[in-house]
């Protein structure tokens, strides 16, 4: 490594002494940086299609604290959703997030159940004897009852799981391991900086092998100019930054012509409300 780069790495470490250093992009408060607080959900949810996930086995590579992983599984009714991350602490955060959401859902269901019991008593005691038309409040209560009876959803604990794993360097999965949809959202830069071009090709090749025929690979690559900002987080990233030949604007060609995906859909145009600095392309590759 050049002296100026070595000095640069050292200087960056000094400046960040009191700040969090995320060599793999494993920021503790990533979703706090990414999502505007006034928004109810991640803007990327608007461009993801239900048919990619409903009743499907799904994998999220680099899930961080698992927020979008859980949201997708819950909103689109996945058959299964596995989130993996290189950082044990982020995986622990994801489990905590899952427990919190399940607890909140359980409290909501208990409330609806109590409501159902109360409304049933009133209907049996009043409505059946008078045969009077329902007013607006009665209609609203009936609607809540329908929601309650219709919500025979599987427990999220049965659908969502998390595990620590370095996807690039882990052993090849068993021949029986396959997924219908695989997500890789804002992860490629960190794989690229830490494992170079070889690591990037390993990522794409592994995704191809474990994706079912007709499956979807949803990719959100970071732009090349963002690599520069993070090139000095470690000596490895500084060295790899100088040797990278495959820039993000080549990824589409690599996945179609080299890896073998048959087509790509650019879903970026429908993406709105992204926070400044997170206006990144979103691409869906079809196997």
C-alpha positions as CSV (number, residue, x, y, z in Angstrom):
1,X,0.0,0.0,0.0
2,X,1.2,3.5,-0.8
3,X,2.4,5.6,2.2
4,X,-0.2,8.3,1.6
5,X,-3.0,5.6,1.6
6,X,-1.6,3.9,4.7
7,X,-1.6,7.3,6.4
8,X,-5.1,8.0,5.1
9,X,-6.4,4.8,6.7
10,X,-4.7,5.7,10.0
11,X,-6.2,9.3,9.8
12,X,-9.6,8.0,9.1
13,X,-9.4,5.6,12.1
14,X,-8.4,8.6,14.3
15,X,-11.3,10.7,13.1
16,X,-13.7,7.9,13.6
17,X,-12.3,6.9,17.0
18,X,-15.5,8.0,18.7
19,X,-17.7,7.0,15.9
20,X,-18.9,3.7,14.7
21,X,-16.6,2.0,12.1
22,X,-18.6,-0.4,9.8
23,X,-16.0,-2.2,7.7
24,X,-18.8,-4.3,6.1
25,X,-21.5,-1.6,6.0
26,X,-22.9,-3.1,9.2
27,X,-24.1,0.1,10.7
28,X,-26.0,-0.2,14.0
29,X,-28.6,2.4,13.1
30,X,-28.6,1.9,9.3
31,X,-32.4,2.2,8.9
32,X,-32.3,5.4,11.0
33,X,-29.9,6.9,8.4
34,X,-31.8,5.5,5.4
35,X,-35.5,6.1,6.1
36,X,-37.1,9.5,6.8
37,X,-38.7,9.4,10.2
38,X,-42.0,10.8,8.8
39,X,-42.4,7.8,6.5
40,X,-44.4,4.8,7.7
41,X,-42.3,2.2,5.7
42,X,-39.2,1.9,3.6
43,X,-39.8,3.5,0.2
44,X,-38.4,0.4,-1.5
45,X,-41.5,-1.5,-0.4
46,X,-43.5,0.4,-3.1
47,X,-41.5,-1.1,-6.0
48,X,-41.4,-4.7,-4.8
49,X,-44.1,-6.9,-6.4
50,X,-46.3,-9.1,-4.2
51,X,-46.0,-12.0,-6.7
52,X,-42.2,-12.2,-6.1
53,X,-42.8,-13.1,-2.5
54,X,-46.3,-14.5,-1.8
55,X,-46.0,-18.2,-0.9
56,X,-42.3,-18.1,-1.9
57,X,-39.1,-19.1,-0.1
58,X,-36.9,-16.0,0.1
59,X,-33.4,-15.0,1.1
60,X,-32.2,-11.5,2.1
61,X,-28.4,-11.2,1.9
62,X,-27.0,-8.5,4.2
63,X,-30.2,-8.1,6.2
64,X,-28.6,-5.8,8.9
65,X,-31.2,-5.4,11.7
66,X,-33.8,-7.2,9.6
67,X,-36.4,-4.4,9.3
68,X,-37.1,-4.7,5.6
69,X,-36.7,-8.5,5.8
70,X,-39.5,-8.8,8.3
71,X,-41.7,-6.1,6.6
72,X,-41.5,-8.1,3.3
73,X,-42.4,-11.4,4.9
74,X,-45.3,-9.9,6.8
75,X,-46.7,-7.7,4.0
76,X,-46.4,-10.2,1.2
77,X,-47.0,-13.5,3.0
78,X,-43.8,-15.3,2.2
79,X,-43.7,-19.0,2.8
80,X,-40.3,-18.5,4.4
81,X,-37.8,-15.7,4.7
82,X,-34.2,-16.1,5.8
83,X,-32.1,-13.0,6.6
84,X,-28.3,-13.4,6.7
85,X,-25.7,-10.9,7.8
86,X,-21.9,-11.1,8.4
87,X,-22.3,-9.3,11.8
88,X,-23.4,-11.3,14.8
89,X,-24.6,-8.1,16.6
90,X,-26.8,-7.1,13.6
91,X,-28.3,-10.6,13.6
92,X,-29.1,-10.2,17.3
93,X,-30.7,-6.9,16.5
94,X,-32.8,-8.6,13.9
95,X,-34.1,-11.2,16.3
96,X,-34.9,-8.5,18.8
97,X,-36.8,-6.6,16.0
98,X,-38.7,-9.8,15.1
99,X,-39.7,-10.4,18.8
100,X,-40.9,-6.8,19.1
101,X,-43.1,-6.9,16.0
102,X,-44.6,-10.3,16.9
103,X,-45.3,-8.9,20.4
104,X,-47.1,-5.9,18.9
105,X,-49.1,-8.0,16.5
106,X,-50.1,-10.3,19.4
107,X,-51.3,-7.3,21.4
108,X,-53.3,-6.1,18.4
109,X,-55.0,-9.5,17.9
110,X,-55.9,-9.7,21.6
111,X,-57.5,-6.3,21.3
112,X,-59.5,-7.4,18.2
113,X,-60.5,-10.6,20.0
114,X,-61.9,-8.6,23.0
115,X,-63.7,-6.4,20.5
116,X,-65.2,-9.4,18.8
117,X,-66.5,-10.8,22.1
118,X,-68.1,-7.4,23.1
119,X,-69.8,-6.8,19.7
120,X,-71.1,-10.4,19.6
121,X,-72.8,-9.9,23.0
122,X,-74.4,-6.7,21.8
123,X,-75.6,-8.3,18.5
124,X,-77.1,-11.3,20.3
125,X,-78.9,-9.1,22.8
126,X,-80.1,-6.3,20.6
127,X,-79.9,-6.7,16.9
128,X,-81.4,-10.2,16.6
129,X,-84.5,-9.2,18.6
130,X,-85.2,-5.9,16.9
131,X,-84.1,-6.8,13.4
132,X,-83.2,-3.1,13.0
133,X,-80.9,-1.9,10.2
134,X,-77.2,-1.4,11.2
135,X,-76.0,2.1,11.8
136,X,-72.5,3.3,10.9
137,X,-71.0,2.3,14.2
138,X,-72.4,-1.2,14.0
139,X,-71.0,-1.5,10.4
140,X,-67.6,-0.4,11.7
141,X,-67.7,-3.1,14.4
142,X,-68.8,-5.7,11.9
143,X,-65.8,-4.7,9.8
144,X,-63.4,-5.2,12.7
145,X,-65.0,-8.6,13.3
146,X,-64.3,-9.6,9.7
147,X,-60.7,-8.4,10.0
148,X,-60.3,-10.4,13.2
149,X,-61.8,-13.6,11.8
150,X,-59.9,-13.3,8.6
151,X,-56.5,-12.8,10.2
152,X,-55.6,-16.4,10.6
153,X,-52.1,-15.6,9.7
154,X,-49.1,-17.8,10.5
155,X,-46.9,-16.6,13.3
156,X,-44.0,-14.6,12.0
157,X,-41.7,-16.8,14.0
158,X,-42.7,-19.7,11.7
159,X,-41.8,-17.6,8.6
160,X,-38.8,-15.4,9.4
161,X,-35.4,-16.5,10.6
162,X,-32.0,-15.0,10.8
163,X,-28.4,-16.3,10.9
164,X,-24.9,-15.0,10.9
165,X,-23.1,-15.9,7.6
166,X,-20.5,-14.5,5.3
167,X,-22.3,-15.4,2.0
168,X,-19.2,-14.9,-0.1
169,X,-16.9,-17.1,1.9
170,X,-19.3,-19.6,3.3
171,X,-19.3,-23.2,2.0
172,X,-21.4,-23.9,-1.1
173,X,-25.0,-24.6,-0.1
174,X,-26.4,-28.1,-0.4
175,X,-28.0,-29.1,-3.7
176,X,-31.4,-29.0,-2.0
177,X,-31.1,-25.4,-0.9
178,X,-33.0,-23.2,-3.3
179,X,-34.9,-19.9,-3.1
180,X,-37.6,-18.3,-5.3
181,X,-36.6,-14.8,-4.6
182,X,-33.2,-13.4,-3.4
183,X,-32.6,-9.8,-2.2
184,X,-29.3,-8.0,-2.2
185,X,-30.0,-4.4,-1.2
186,X,-27.1,-2.0,-0.8
187,X,-24.6,-4.7,-0.1
188,X,-22.5,-5.0,-3.3
189,X,-20.2,-2.1,-2.5
190,X,-19.2,-3.7,0.8
191,X,-18.6,-7.1,-0.7
192,X,-16.7,-5.5,-3.6
193,X,-14.4,-3.4,-1.3
194,X,-13.7,-6.3,1.1
195,X,-13.3,-9.1,-1.4
196,X,-12.6,-7.3,-4.7
197,X,-13.9,-8.4,-8.2
198,X,-13.5,-12.1,-7.3
199,X,-15.9,-11.6,-4.3
200,X,-18.5,-9.8,-6.5
201,X,-18.5,-12.6,-9.1
202,X,-18.7,-15.2,-6.3
203,X,-21.8,-13.4,-5.0
204,X,-23.5,-13.4,-8.3
205,X,-22.6,-17.0,-9.1
206,X,-23.8,-18.3,-5.8
207,X,-27.1,-16.4,-6.1
208,X,-27.6,-18.0,-9.6
209,X,-26.9,-21.5,-8.2
210,X,-29.4,-21.3,-5.4
211,X,-32.1,-19.5,-7.2
212,X,-35.0,-21.6,-8.6
213,X,-35.6,-21.5,-12.4
214,X,-37.9,-18.6,-13.0
215,X,-36.7,-17.0,-9.7
216,X,-36.1,-13.3,-9.0
217,X,-32.9,-11.6,-7.9
218,X,-33.6,-8.1,-6.6
219,X,-30.4,-6.0,-6.7
220,X,-29.8,-2.5,-5.3
221,X,-26.1,-1.7,-6.2
222,X,-24.4,1.4,-4.7
223,X,-22.9,3.8,-7.2
224,X,-19.2,3.9,-7.9
225,X,-18.7,7.4,-6.3
226,X,-19.9,6.0,-3.0
227,X,-17.0,3.6,-3.0
228,X,-14.5,6.4,-2.7
229,X,-16.1,7.7,0.5
230,X,-15.6,4.3,2.2
231,X,-12.3,3.1,0.6
232,X,-10.2,3.9,3.7
233,X,-12.3,2.1,6.4
234,X,-9.6,-0.6,6.4
235,X,-6.3,-1.5,4.7
236,X,-8.1,-4.3,2.8
237,X,-10.7,-1.9,1.4
238,X,-8.0,0.6,0.4
239,X,-6.1,-2.0,-1.5
240,X,-9.1,-3.5,-3.2
241,X,-10.4,-0.1,-4.2
242,X,-7.3,0.4,-6.4
243,X,-7.7,-2.9,-8.1
244,X,-11.4,-3.0,-8.9
245,X,-12.1,-3.3,-12.6
246,X,-15.8,-4.2,-12.6
247,X,-17.7,-1.0,-11.8
248,X,-21.4,-1.0,-10.9
249,X,-22.5,0.2,-14.4
250,X,-21.1,-3.2,-15.6
251,X,-23.2,-5.3,-13.2
252,X,-26.2,-5.6,-15.5
253,X,-24.1,-6.9,-18.4
254,X,-22.3,-9.3,-16.1
255,X,-25.5,-10.8,-14.7
256,X,-27.1,-11.1,-18.1
257,X,-24.2,-12.1,-20.4
258,X,-21.8,-13.9,-18.0
259,X,-23.9,-15.3,-15.2
260,X,-26.9,-16.2,-17.3
261,X,-30.0,-14.3,-16.2
262,X,-32.5,-14.1,-19.1
263,X,-33.9,-10.6,-18.5
264,X,-33.8,-7.6,-16.2
265,X,-36.5,-5.1,-15.1
266,X,-35.5,-1.7,-13.9
267,X,-38.0,-0.8,-11.1
268,X,-36.1,2.4,-10.1
269,X,-38.5,4.8,-11.8
270,X,-41.3,4.0,-9.3
271,X,-39.0,4.6,-6.4
272,X,-39.9,7.9,-4.6
273,X,-39.3,9.4,-1.1
274,X,-35.8,8.1,-0.8
275,X,-33.6,10.0,1.5
276,X,-30.8,12.1,0.0
277,X,-27.8,9.9,-0.8
278,X,-30.0,6.7,-1.1
279,X,-31.4,7.3,-4.6
280,X,-30.0,4.0,-5.9
281,X,-31.1,1.9,-8.9
282,X,-33.3,-1.1,-8.1
283,X,-33.1,-4.0,-10.6
284,X,-35.0,-7.3,-10.8
285,X,-33.2,-10.1,-12.7
286,X,-35.2,-13.1,-13.9
287,X,-33.6,-16.5,-14.1
